[in-house]
Amino acid sequence: MRWFAVAALCLLSNAAVAADGAEQFTVITGGNTVGHLVATREGDRVSIDYDVKNNGRGPTIAEQLTLGADGLPVAWTITGSTTFGSKVDESFTLADGEAAWKDAVGPGKQALSAPALYIGQSASPWSLGLYARVLLDDADRRIAALPAGEVSLVPGEPLQVGMGKERITVRTYALSGLELNPEYVLLDERGGMFAVASPGSVVVRKGYEAEEERLRKLAADLGEARLVALQARTAHRYGAPVRFHDVRVFDPATLKLSEPVSVVVHGRHIAGIQPLDAKPSPGEVRIDGEGGTLVAGLHEMHSHTGQGGAILNIAAGITTVRDMGNNNAVLDDLVASIEAGRIAGPRVHRSGFIEGRSPFNSNNGYLVASEAEALEAVRFYAARGYHQVKLYNSMKPEWSKAAAAEAHRLGLRVAGHVPAFSNADAMVDAGYDELTHINQIMLGWVLSPEEDTRTLLRLTALKRLATLDLDSAPVQKTLDNIVAKGVAVEPTIAIHENLLLNQDGEVPAGSVDVIDNLPVGVQRDSKRAWSDMSAPGDAQAYRLAYGKIMDTLRQMKARGVLIVPGTDLGGSFNFHRELELFGQLGYTPAEVLKLATYDMAKYLGQDQSTGSIARGKLADFFLVPGDPTRDLREIKRIRAVVKDGVVYYPAEIYPEFGIRPFVDAPKVQVPKS
């Protein structure tokens, strides 16, 4: 969930603001309290204390606001640190009709001739309540935003919360224009913020924590209703054979494109690949490929699947994801909606997330406090058809061997992080089939045994890699062990590129081709550092560390290690970047396509139904105008996607998320009825 905030210029007066005193909120994720928010008002001043720590990390934010006579901010400072530790030093002022601000992107100012809202880049969720009140006082509940863009508000239905004397009426509002998906904020009858909710987390007024599950379900239902409507507008079920005419098909066996052909889809499956001059049967739908390329659907192998990103992955040509850890019940509902066709999304292969209980634990999946409970968790996932189990940071290292043995006995694979106070060699010996995240492997070469990777240390210690000798005995021992045991590595390169290279005010290398098409909020957040690089020499150390990561992966590739493509960043455009980075490891564009299609389908045991375009296989593929075996960037220009025989056109989907399409949809001929 993303938290934003606003200030405004002289809108209508809003009397429904909090009286002097403190508004207190509890932050809950996965049913567990992970932080707090306290907003204290004295006269025209508001002080905010916001702190969240989930999975050993989270934002720590302090805000000072001065409110004008209309109850809106005229001065605002935001300081602290972001989830991954970068420093926050943001400010906004409004005086004599001129707004001025400074955020991670840089300074800005604008003379205002009409009302506009400033969107705080690092503000706490408290300001969402203020934002909603501003829009409620606006005639059309839509207003220009600063630095750019527009925000809007749609009211929902009222509901009663609490019990007895504490029972109150609140209403849900959908805030749009901040990011790709709406935020859901609840206000009471006086306009005070009651909660901010998503399917996985809530910020709720203190004393009403018992409403957490209900509020998460409310957010999930609202999100699904939006996506159901979007599916109705953008999912094309033609009810007839669909002929993709004049296309070339990527063949992962030869790494080449076919001669121009037609690919015919009927129902969920590919009915055939036919000569270009084959006469169509009566009643077919024809989609003109204009000499473009069809590629089998991509496999994003490190997803934490959520509502808002499901259809965006489809638009990016990702028809299969491997979920690497989630709220099990939330994911069950989401998968059911996708499989029923109510909403668009990739097919999901689930990993059973097992985490040990600790002050730093993640709040996904199955939390365990003993080896016996870890084995119970393995059996839980095996009985429910999960593909594998994923062991996590706070698992006791000594439980891993028994958990892996039980998983293998029941037919499951084992992947995961290296638990705290252990190393990759120990986990390979314990029976891991796959190691997740390249930092989890490399930290074992630079950390002392007593150092705790359940904290941000698992990220900040990466700068120690700058001086690491990759030919040293510890490094080569680990690589030898990985090769000897046939262990796969899923490095999530793109997340490390962002973590180690991103700088405030700069467009990241991975965003260059797409950033201008994205909403302003996404553009703005792309241009900020993830890590704290304020100390002298840190930025250079992180950059050198990234080079060591890439060199390590090149060694792994040269030694035949299976390197698995996944992002941990939601997929979509980030997955396209991940595949580009595989090209920097020495894979050709065609080899990258094979890896992300057929090889991953085979890895998941699904190559008989997906991974290539052939008669009888599921109709999962996408159309691009050029030749991605020559230039991998072509996969960013997708004209059509087919998943389970349903046709989608990204040019229709992207505007629904504030994204400017990258290419037009193909010409479609539908027979007259």
C-alpha positions in Angstrom: 0.0 0.0 0.0 1.2 3.5 -0.8 0.5 6.5 1.4 0.3 10.0 0.1 -1.0 13.4 1.3 -2.1 16.8 0.1 -2.3 20.5 0.7 -4.5 23.0 -1.1 -5.0 26.6 -2.1 -8.1 28.3 -0.6 -10.9 25.8 -1.4 -14.2 25.9 0.3 -14.3 26.2 4.1 -14.4 22.8 5.9 -15.6 22.9 9.5 -15.3 19.1 9.9 -11.8 19.0 11.2 -10.5 17.5 14.4 -10.5 19.5 17.6 -7.3 19.9 19.6 -5.9 16.6 20.9 -4.5 13.4 19.4 -5.9 11.1 16.8 -4.4 7.7 17.2 -4.3 4.9 14.7 -3.0 1.3 14.6 -1.3 -0.1 11.5 -2.2 -3.8 11.0 -0.8 -6.2 8.4 -1.8 -9.9 8.1 -3.7 -9.5 11.4 -0.7 -8.3 13.3 0.1 -4.8 14.6 3.1 -3.4 12.8 3.0 0.3 13.5 1.3 3.4 14.7 0.2 6.8 13.5 -0.5 9.7 15.9 -1.7 13.1 14.8 -1.7 15.8 17.5 -3.4 19.1 16.9 -2.8 22.3 18.9 -4.6 25.3 17.4 -3.6 25.6 13.8 -0.7 23.2 14.1 -0.6 19.4 13.6 2.3 17.1 14.5 2.4 13.6 13.0 4.3 10.6 14.3 4.2 7.6 11.8 6.2 4.5 12.2 5.8 1.0 10.6 8.1 -2.0 10.9 7.0 -5.1 9.0 9.5 -7.8 8.0 12.3 -5.8 9.7 11.8 -2.6 7.7 9.3 0.2 7.1 9.0 4.0 7.1 9.6 6.3 10.0 8.0 9.7 9.3 7.6 13.0 11.3 5.4 15.8 9.9 4.7 19.3 11.0 1.7 21.1 9.4 0.4 24.6 9.9 -3.2 25.0 8.8 -4.8 28.1 7.4 -8.1 29.6 8.4 -9.8 27.2 6.0 -8.2 24.2 7.7 -5.8 23.5 4.9 -2.0 23.5 5.2 0.0 26.6 4.5 3.3 25.1 5.7 4.3 21.5 5.9 7.6 19.6 6.5 8.1 15.8 6.2 11.2 14.2 7.6 12.5 10.7 8.4 13.3 7.7 6.4 11.6 5.5 3.8 11.0 1.7 3.9 14.5 0.9 2.6 16.2 3.7 4.6 16.7 6.6 2.3 16.4 10.0 4.0 13.2 12.1 3.7 13.5 15.9 3.8 10.4 17.3 2.1 8.7 20.7 2.5 5.8 22.7 1.1 4.7 26.3 1.6 1.8 28.3 0.3 2.0 32.1 0.5 0.6 35.0 -1.6 -0.8 32.6 -4.2 2.6 30.8 -4.8 3.2 27.2 -3.9 6.8 26.0 -3.4 8.0 22.6 -2.5 11.1 20.4 -2.2 11.0 16.6 -2.4 13.4 13.8 -3.4 13.1 14.8 -7.1 14.1 18.4 -6.4 12.7 21.8 -5.8 9.6 23.3 -7.6 7.3 26.2 -7.4 4.2 27.4 -9.2 2.0 30.5 -9.1 -1.6 29.4 -8.7 -4.5 31.0 -10.5 -6.9 28.2 -9.5 -7.1 25.7 -6.7 -4.5 22.9 -6.8 -3.4 20.1 -4.5 0.1 19.3 -3.5 0.8 15.6 -3.2 3.2 14.8 -0.5 5.8 12.3 -1.8 6.6 10.8 1.6 3.6 11.8 3.7 1.8 9.6 6.2 -1.7 8.1 5.6 -3.2 10.7 7.9 -3.2 13.3 5.1 -5.4 11.1 3.0 -8.3 12.1 5.3 -7.5 15.7 4.7 -7.3 15.1 1.0 -10.7 13.5 0.9 -12.2 16.5 2.8 -10.7 18.9 0.3 -12.3 17.0 -2.6 -15.6 16.7 -0.8 -15.7 20.5 -0.7 -15.1 20.7 -4.4 -18.1 20.9 -6.7 -17.1 18.1 -9.1 -14.7 16.3 -6.6 -11.9 16.6 -9.1 -9.0 19.0 -8.9 -5.5 19.7 -10.4 -2.6 18.4 -8.4 0.9 19.6 -7.8 3.5 19.0 -9.1 1.2 17.8 -12.0 -1.8 15.7 -12.8 -5.3 15.5 -11.3 -6.9 13.8 -8.4 -10.6 12.8 -7.9 -12.9 11.3 -5.2 -15.8 8.9 -5.5 -18.0 8.3 -2.4 -19.1 4.8 -1.4 -21.8 3.5 0.8 -22.0 4.3 4.6 -21.5 1.5 7.1 -21.6 1.3 10.9 -18.5 0.2 12.9 -17.8 -0.5 16.5 -20.1 -1.7 19.3 -22.3 -0.1 21.9 -21.4 3.5 22.8 -18.5 3.3 20.4 -20.7 2.5 17.4 -20.3 5.2 14.7 -21.2 5.6 11.0 -18.4 6.0 8.5 -18.2 6.2 4.7 -15.7 4.8 2.2 -14.2 7.1 -0.5 -12.0 6.0 -3.5 -9.2 8.4 -4.1 -7.8 8.3 -7.7 -5.0 10.0 -9.5 -2.3 9.4 -6.9 -0.9 6.1 -8.3 -2.1 3.3 -10.7 -4.9 2.2 -8.4 -7.3 4.0 -6.1 -6.7 4.4 -2.3 -9.7 3.6 0.0 -10.1 6.0 2.9 -13.0 6.0 5.4 -14.2 9.2 7.1 -16.6 9.6 10.0 -19.7 11.9 9.9 -17.6 14.9 11.1 -15.0 14.3 8.3 -12.4 12.8 10.6 -10.3 10.0 9.2 -11.4 6.6 10.5 -9.3 4.2 8.4 -7.3 3.6 5.2 -7.8 0.1 3.9 -6.3 -2.4 1.4 -6.9 -6.1 1.0 -3.7 -6.8 3.0 -3.3 -3.9 5.5 -5.3 -1.3 7.3 -4.6 1.9 9.3 -7.5 2.1 11.7 -8.6 4.4 14.5 -7.3 3.2 17.9 -10.0 1.2 19.7 -11.5 -0.2 16.5 -8.8 -2.8 15.7 -11.5 -5.5 15.7 -12.8 -4.1 12.4 -9.5 -4.9 10.7 -10.7 -8.0 8.8 -13.9 -6.4 7.8 -12.1 -3.4 6.4 -9.7 -5.4 4.4 -12.6 -7.4 2.9 -14.3 -4.1 2.1 -11.2 -2.9 0.2 -11.0 -6.2 -1.6 -14.6 -6.1 -2.6 -14.3 -2.5 -3.9 -11.2 -3.3 -5.8 -12.7 -6.4 -7.3 -15.8 -4.5 -8.4 -13.6 -2.0 -10.2 -11.7 -4.8 -11.9 -14.9 -6.8 -12.8 -16.1 -3.7 -14.6 -12.8 -3.3 -16.3 -12.9 -7.0 -17.4 -16.3 -6.4 -18.9 -14.9 -3.6 -21.0 -11.5 -5.0 -22.1 -11.8 -8.9 -22.2 -12.7 -9.9 -25.7 -14.4 -13.3 -25.9 -15.4 -13.5 -29.5 -17.3 -16.8 -29.4 -15.7 -17.9 -32.6 -12.3 -19.0 -33.9 -9.8 -16.1 -33.8 -7.2 -16.0 -36.6 -4.0 -14.0 -36.0 -3.1 -13.5 -39.6 0.4 -12.7 -41.0 2.5 -13.3 -37.9 5.8 -15.0 -37.2 6.0 -17.3 -34.3 9.0 -17.5 -31.9 10.2 -21.1 -31.5 12.1 -21.6 -28.3 13.6 -24.9 -29.7 15.4 -23.1 -32.5 15.5 -19.6 -31.0 14.2 -18.3 -34.4 11.1 -16.9 -35.9 8.9 -18.9 -38.3 8.0 -17.8 -41.7 4.8 -15.7 -41.9 1.8 -17.9 -40.8 -1.6 -17.7 -39.3 -2.3 -18.9 -35.7 -5.9 -19.9 -35.0 -7.4 -20.0 -31.5 -10.6 -21.7 -30.6 -11.9 -21.6 -27.0 -8.9 -21.8 -24.6 -6.6 -23.6 -27.0 -4.5 -23.1 -30.1 -6.4 -24.9 -32.9 -3.5 -24.7 -35.3 -0.7 -23.0 -37.0 -1.6 -22.6 -40.7 0.0 -21.5 -43.9 -0.5 -17.8 -44.6 -2.6 -18.6 -47.7 -4.9 -21.0 -45.9 -8.5 -20.1 -46.5 -10.3 -19.1 -43.3 -13.5 -21.0 -42.2 -16.8 -19.2 -42.1 -17.4 -17.0 -39.0 -13.8 -16.5 -37.9 -12.5 -13.3 -36.3 -9.4 -12.0 -38.0 -6.7 -10.0 -36.2 -4.1 -8.5 -38.5 -0.6 -9.2 -37.2 1.0 -7.1 -40.0 4.1 -9.2 -40.0 4.6 -8.9 -36.2 5.8 -11.6 -33.8 3.9 -13.9 -31.5 5.7 -15.0 -28.3 4.3 -17.4 -25.8 3.2 -15.8 -22.5 5.9 -14.8 -20.1 6.5 -16.4 -16.7 7.1 -13.9 -13.8 8.7 -16.1 -11.2 8.7 -13.8 -8.2 5.3 -12.3 -7.6 3.4 -11.3 -4.5 0.1 -11.3 -6.4 -2.4 -8.5 -5.8 -5.6 -7.2 -7.3 -4.3 -4.0 -8.9 -1.3 -5.6 -10.7 -3.1 -8.6 -12.1 -4.4 -7.1 -15.3 -1.3 -5.0 -15.7 0.7 -8.2 -15.9 -1.6 -9.5 -18.6 -1.1 -6.2 -20.5 2.7 -6.8 -20.2 2.4 -10.3 -21.8 2.8 -12.1 -18.4 0.3 -14.9 -18.5 1.8 -17.0 -15.6 3.2 -15.9 -12.3 4.7 -17.8 -9.4 3.5 -16.3 -6.1 6.3 -16.3 -3.6 4.4 -15.4 -0.4 1.0 -13.9 0.4 -1.9 -13.7 2.8 -3.2 -17.2 2.0 -6.9 -16.3 2.3 -6.6 -13.1 0.2 -4.7 -15.0 -2.5 -7.3 -17.8 -2.5 -10.1 -15.2 -3.2 -8.0 -13.5 -5.9 -7.2 -16.7 -7.7 -10.8 -17.8 -7.6 -11.8 -14.5 -9.2 -9.2 -14.9 -12.0 -10.0 -18.5 -12.7 -13.7 -17.8 -12.8 -13.0 -15.0 -15.4 -14.5 -12.3 -13.2 -11.3 -10.3 -13.4 -8.2 -10.5 -15.6 -5.0 -11.9 -14.3 -2.3 -14.5 -14.9 -2.5 -18.1 -13.8 -0.9 -18.4 -10.4 1.5 -21.1 -9.1 1.6 -20.7 -5.3 4.5 -21.1 -3.0 3.7 -21.9 0.6 5.3 -19.1 2.7 6.7 -20.4 6.1 8.1 -17.8 8.5 9.4 -18.1 12.0 7.9 -15.9 14.7 10.2 -13.1 15.9 10.2 -9.4 16.5 11.2 -9.0 12.8 9.0 -11.6 11.1 7.0 -11.0 7.9 3.2 -11.3 8.3 2.4 -13.4 5.3 1.6 -17.1 5.0 2.1 -19.5 7.9 4.0 -18.3 11.0 5.7 -21.0 13.1 7.4 -21.1 16.5 8.9 -24.6 16.4 10.2 -27.3 14.0 7.0 -29.3 14.6 4.9 -26.3 13.5 7.2 -25.9 10.5 6.4 -29.5 9.5 2.7 -28.8 10.0 3.0 -25.8 7.7 4.6 -28.0 5.0 1.8 -30.5 5.3 -0.8 -27.8 5.1 0.6 -26.5 1.8 1.1 -30.0 0.3 -2.6 -30.9 1.0 -3.7 -27.7 -0.8 -1.8 -28.2 -4.1 1.0 -25.7 -3.6 3.9 -26.0 -6.0 6.6 -25.5 -3.4 7.3 -24.1 0.1 9.3 -20.9 0.6 11.3 -20.7 3.9 11.9 -17.1 5.2 14.2 -14.9 7.3 13.1 -15.7 10.9 12.9 -19.5 10.4 15.4 -21.2 12.7 18.1 -22.4 10.4 18.2 -25.8 12.2 14.5 -26.4 11.2 15.3 -26.1 7.5 16.6 -29.6 6.9 13.6 -31.3 8.4 11.2 -28.9 6.6 12.9 -29.6 3.3 12.9 -33.3 3.8 9.2 -33.3 4.6 8.5 -31.1 1.6 10.4 -33.4 -0.7 8.7 -36.5 0.8 5.3 -34.9 -0.1 6.4 -33.9 -3.6 7.0 -30.2 -3.0 10.1 -28.2 -4.0 11.9 -26.0 -1.5 13.0 -22.4 -2.1 13.7 -19.4 0.1 15.8 -16.8 1.8 18.8 -17.8 3.9 17.5 -17.6 7.5 19.2 -15.2 9.8 22.5 -16.4 11.4 23.1 -18.9 8.6 24.4 -18.9 5.0 23.7 -20.2 1.6 26.0 -23.2 1.9 24.1 -24.4 4.9 20.7 -24.1 3.1 22.0 -25.9 0.0 23.2 -28.7 2.4 19.8 -28.6 4.1 18.0 -29.4 0.8 17.0 -26.1 -0.8 16.2 -26.6 -4.5 16.4 -22.8 -5.2 17.9 -19.8 -3.5 15.8 -16.6 -3.6 17.5 -13.2 -4.1 21.2 -12.9 -5.0 21.9 -10.8 -1.8 20.9 -13.8 0.3 23.7 -15.7 -1.2 26.4 -13.0 -1.3 25.8 -11.7 2.3 27.2 -15.0 3.6 30.6 -13.9 2.2 30.8 -10.6 4.0 28.8 -10.9 7.3 29.9 -12.2 10.6 27.9 -15.1 12.1 26.3 -13.0 14.8 25.0 -10.2 12.4 21.2 -10.2 12.0 19.8 -10.2 8.5 16.2 -9.9 9.7 16.8 -6.1 9.7 17.7 -3.7 6.9 21.3 -5.0 7.3 20.4 -7.6 4.6 20.3 -4.6 2.3 22.7 -2.0 3.7 25.5 -4.6 4.2 25.6 -5.0 0.4 28.0 -2.1 0.2 30.6 -4.4 1.7 30.6 -6.3 -1.6 32.5 -3.5 -3.2 35.8 -5.0 -2.1 34.9 -8.7 -2.3 37.3 -10.9 -4.2 35.1 -13.2 -6.3 37.9 -15.6 -6.8 38.3 -16.1 -3.0 37.8 -19.5 -1.4 34.5 -18.8 0.3 32.9 -17.5 -2.9 34.1 -20.4 -5.0 33.1 -22.9 -2.3 29.5 -21.7 -2.4 29.4 -21.7 -6.2 30.8 -25.2 -6.3 28.1 -26.3 -3.8 25.3 -24.7 -5.9 26.6 -26.3 -9.1 27.1 -29.7 -7.5 23.7 -29.9 -5.9 21.9 -28.5 -9.0 20.4 -25.6 -7.1 18.6 -22.9 -9.0 19.1 -19.2 -8.2 16.4 -16.6 -8.5 18.4 -13.3 -8.2 15.7 -10.6 -8.6 18.3 -8.4 -10.3 16.0 -5.4 -11.0 15.2 -4.9 -7.3 19.0 -4.8 -6.5 19.5 -2.3 -9.4 16.9 0.0 -7.8 18.3 -0.5 -4.4 22.0 0.1 -5.2 21.9 2.5 -8.1 18.8 4.8 -7.8 19.6 8.4 -7.1 17.3 11.3 -6.0 16.2 13.3 -9.0 17.4 10.9 -11.7 15.5 8.6 -14.0 16.6 5.0 -13.3 18.1 3.1 -16.2 15.2 0.6 -16.0 12.6 3.3 -16.5 14.0 5.2 -19.4 11.8 3.6 -22.0 8.5 3.7 -20.1 8.6 6.6 -17.6 7.0 9.3 -19.9 4.0 7.1 -20.4 3.3 6.6 -16.7 1.2 8.7 -14.2 2.9 11.6 -12.6 2.9 10.0 -9.2 4.7 6.9 -10.5 7.2 9.1 -12.5 7.9 11.1 -9.4 8.5 8.1 -7.1 10.8 6.5 -9.8 13.2 9.4 -9.4 14.2 8.8 -5.8 16.9 6.8 -4.0 15.9 3.7 -2.2 18.9 3.4 0.0 20.5 6.0 2.4 23.6 7.2 0.5 24.2 10.3 2.5 27.5 9.1 4.1 30.6 9.9 2.1 31.6 7.0 -0.2 28.3 5.1 0.2 27.0 5.8 -3.3 30.2 4.6 -4.9 30.3 1.5 -2.7 26.7 0.6 -3.6 27.6 1.0 -7.3 30.6 -1.2 -7.0 28.5 -3.8 -5.1 26.0 -3.9 -8.0 28.9 -4.6 -10.3 30.0 -7.5 -8.1 26.4 -8.9 -8.1 26.4 -8.9 -11.9 29.8 -10.5 -12.1 28.7 -13.2 -9.7 25.7 -14.0 -11.8 27.9 -14.1 -14.9 30.0 -16.7 -13.2 26.9 -18.7 -12.3 25.7 -18.6 -15.9 29.1 -19.7 -17.2 28.9 -22.7 -14.8 25.5 -23.8 -15.9 23.4 -22.6 -12.9 19.7 -22.2 -13.8 19.0 -18.5 -13.2 15.3 -17.9 -12.7 13.7 -14.5 -13.9 11.5 -12.8 -11.3 11.2 -9.3 -9.9 9.6 -9.1 -6.4 8.5 -5.7 -7.8 5.0 -6.5 -9.1 6.1 -7.7 -12.6 4.7 -5.7 -15.5 7.2 -3.2 -16.7 9.7 -4.3 -14.0 9.7 -7.8 -15.5 10.6 -6.4 -18.9 13.5 -4.7 -17.2 14.5 -7.9 -15.4 14.7 -9.6 -18.8 16.9 -6.8 -20.1 19.3 -7.3 -17.2 19.5 -11.0 -18.1 20.8 -9.7 -21.4 23.6 -8.0 -19.6 24.6 -11.4 -18.1 25.3 -12.7 -21.6 22.0 -14.2 -22.7 21.0 -13.3 -26.3 17.5 -11.8 -26.7 16.2 -15.1 -28.1 17.8 -17.0 -25.1 16.0 -14.6 -22.7 12.7 -15.2 -24.4 13.2 -19.0 -24.2 14.1 -18.7 -20.5 11.1 -16.6 -19.7 8.6 -18.8 -21.7 9.4 -22.5 -22.3 12.2 -23.0 -19.7 10.1 -21.6 -16.9 7.0 -23.6 -18.0 9.2 -26.7 -17.9 10.5 -25.7 -14.5 7.0 -25.4 -13.2 6.0 -28.8 -14.9 3.6 -27.0 -17.3 5.5 -27.3 -20.6 2.9 -29.6 -22.0 0.3 -26.9 -21.9 2.2 -23.5 -21.9 5.6 -22.1 -22.8 5.4 -22.3 -26.6 3.0 -21.7 -29.3 1.8 -25.1 -30.7 -1.4 -26.8 -31.7 -3.3 -28.1 -28.7 -1.5 -25.9 -26.1 -3.3 -23.3 -24.1 -3.7 -20.0 -26.1 -1.3 -17.9 -24.0 0.8 -15.5 -26.1 1.3 -11.9 -27.1 1.8 -9.9 -30.3 4.5 -7.3 -30.9 5.1 -5.3 -34.1 8.8 -6.1 -34.5 11.4 -8.8 -33.9 12.2 -9.3 -30.2 14.9 -11.9 -31.0 16.9 -8.9 -32.4 15.8 -6.2 -30.0 14.3 -7.4 -26.7 12.8 -3.9 -26.1 10.1 -5.0 -28.6 8.3 -6.8 -25.7 7.5 -3.3 -24.3 5.3 -2.6 -27.4 2.6 -5.3 -27.0 -0.4 -4.9 -29.3 -2.4 -7.8 -28.1 -2.3 -10.5 -25.4 -4.2 -13.8 -25.3 -4.6 -15.7 -22.1 -6.8 -18.8 -22.0 -8.1 -17.8 -25.4 -9.4 -14.4 -24.2 -8.0 -11.5 -26.1 -6.8 -8.2 -24.5 -5.5 -5.1 -26.1 -3.1 -3.1 -23.8 -4.1 0.1 -25.6 -7.6 -0.3 -24.0 -6.3 -1.3 -20.6 -3.5 1.2 -19.9 -5.7 4.4 -19.9 -7.7 2.9 -17.1 -4.6 3.2 -14.9 -3.5 6.6 -16.2 -0.9 5.0 -18.5 -0.4 6.3 -22.1 -0.4 3.3 -24.4 2.9 2.4 -26.1 1.4 1.1 -29.3 -2.0 0.9 -31.0 -4.2 -2.2 -31.0 -4.2 -4.3 -34.2 -7.0 -4.2 -36.7 -9.7 -6.6 -35.9 -12.3 -7.9 -38.4 -15.4 -9.4 -36.7 -17.9 -11.1 -39.1 -21.3 -9.6 -39.3 -23.9 -11.6 -37.4 
